[in-house]
């Protein structure tokens, strides 16, 4: 979470620099940096496990199904990551 705060600060700094940049080339460089930081932040946030919304239990009783909090794809509790978007899933305390 500390890394996300740092990336947020760098994104804000790139935004401010873009607003005062005078050359088209300077704006392009800053925009590329802004985009790269945004992608890095999204990837980092997906590595922080989030709890799914529980949907139902399957026949075996030990398998639970839930909905990914990021993309709403249905997953079962033997998946540590969503297969659609890569979001880390925290199944603890989901009885």
MIMI-324486 format. One record per residue (C-alpha): residue number from 1; residue in three letters; x, y, z. Coordinates in nm, 3 decimals, decimal comma, m for minus. Layout:
N
 seq type       u       v       w
 NUM  ALA       X       Y       Z
...
END
This chain:
95
 seq type       u       v       w
   1  UNK   0,000   0,000   0,000
   2  UNK   0,297   0,231   0,056
   3  UNK   0,406   0,169  m0,303
   4  UNK   0,059   0,269  m0,426
   5  UNK   0,086   0,599  m0,237
   6  UNK   0,422   0,667  m0,401
   7  UNK   0,286   0,587  m0,746
   8  UNK  m0,013   0,815  m0,680
   9  UNK   0,227   1,098  m0,597
  10  UNK   0,423   1,035  m0,917
  11  UNK   0,101   1,030  m1,121
  12  UNK  m0,002   1,363  m0,970
  13  UNK   0,343   1,506  m1,040
  14  UNK   0,321   1,393  m1,404
  15  UNK  m0,021   1,557  m1,429
  16  UNK   0,115   1,887  m1,301
  17  UNK   0,418   1,869  m1,531
  18  UNK   0,191   1,802  m1,828
  19  UNK  m0,012   2,113  m1,751
  20  UNK   0,296   2,339  m1,761
  21  UNK   0,488   2,164  m2,042
  22  UNK   0,533   2,390  m2,341
  23  UNK   0,651   2,161  m2,618
  24  UNK   0,448   1,892  m2,788
  25  UNK   0,737   1,645  m2,739
  26  UNK   0,748   1,726  m2,368
  27  UNK   0,375   1,663  m2,335
  28  UNK   0,408   1,329  m2,517
  29  UNK   0,692   1,216  m2,287
  30  UNK   0,499   1,316  m1,976
  31  UNK   0,181   1,151  m2,105
  32  UNK   0,374   0,826  m2,167
  33  UNK   0,510   0,838  m1,810
  34  UNK   0,161   0,906  m1,674
  35  UNK   0,019   0,607  m1,865
  36  UNK   0,300   0,375  m1,751
  37  UNK   0,250   0,476  m1,387
  38  UNK  m0,125   0,421  m1,414
  39  UNK  m0,072   0,070  m1,555
  40  UNK   0,181  m0,007  m1,280
  41  UNK  m0,063   0,108  m1,012
  42  UNK  m0,344  m0,107  m1,153
  43  UNK  m0,116  m0,413  m1,164
  44  UNK   0,002  m0,353  m0,808
  45  UNK  m0,353  m0,308  m0,677
  46  UNK  m0,452  m0,644  m0,826
  47  UNK  m0,186  m0,813  m0,616
  48  UNK  m0,353  m0,699  m0,294
  49  UNK  m0,600  m0,980  m0,211
  50  UNK  m0,966  m0,879  m0,197
  51  UNK  m1,255  m1,080  m0,065
  52  UNK  m1,503  m1,218  m0,318
  53  UNK  m1,878  m1,179  m0,293
  54  UNK  m1,999  m1,527  m0,201
  55  UNK  m2,238  m1,677  m0,447
  56  UNK  m2,309  m2,034  m0,336
  57  UNK  m2,162  m2,368  m0,229
  58  UNK  m2,111  m2,643  m0,483
  59  UNK  m2,220  m3,004  m0,440
  60  UNK  m1,912  m3,116  m0,248
  61  UNK  m1,978  m2,862   0,025
  62  UNK  m1,612  m2,771   0,056
  63  UNK  m1,604  m2,584  m0,274
  64  UNK  m1,742  m2,233  m0,258
  65  UNK  m1,804  m2,004  m0,550
  66  UNK  m1,771  m1,631  m0,537
  67  UNK  m1,759  m1,326  m0,759
  68  UNK  m1,432  m1,142  m0,822
  69  UNK  m1,456  m0,794  m0,667
  70  UNK  m1,265  m0,647  m0,961
  71  UNK  m1,429  m0,789  m1,276
  72  UNK  m1,731  m0,983  m1,143
  73  UNK  m1,612  m1,317  m1,287
  74  UNK  m1,724  m1,622  m1,090
  75  UNK  m1,440  m1,819  m0,926
  76  UNK  m1,421  m2,108  m0,683
  77  UNK  m1,224  m2,112  m0,360
  78  UNK  m0,932  m2,312  m0,497
  79  UNK  m0,834  m2,014  m0,713
  80  UNK  m0,596  m1,764  m0,553
  81  UNK  m0,629  m1,528  m0,849
  82  UNK  m0,915  m1,444  m1,083
  83  UNK  m0,853  m1,616  m1,415
  84  UNK  m1,010  m1,327  m1,605
  85  UNK  m0,837  m1,020  m1,461
  86  UNK  m0,562  m1,148  m1,230
  87  UNK  m0,704  m0,999  m0,910
  88  UNK  m0,570  m1,176  m0,600
  89  UNK  m0,859  m1,329  m0,407
  90  UNK  m0,872  m1,372  m0,029
  91  UNK  m1,097  m1,663   0,066
  92  UNK  m1,024  m1,646   0,438
  93  UNK  m1,327  m1,600   0,663
  94  UNK  m1,571  m1,678   0,381
  95  UNK  m1,781  m1,944   0,550
END
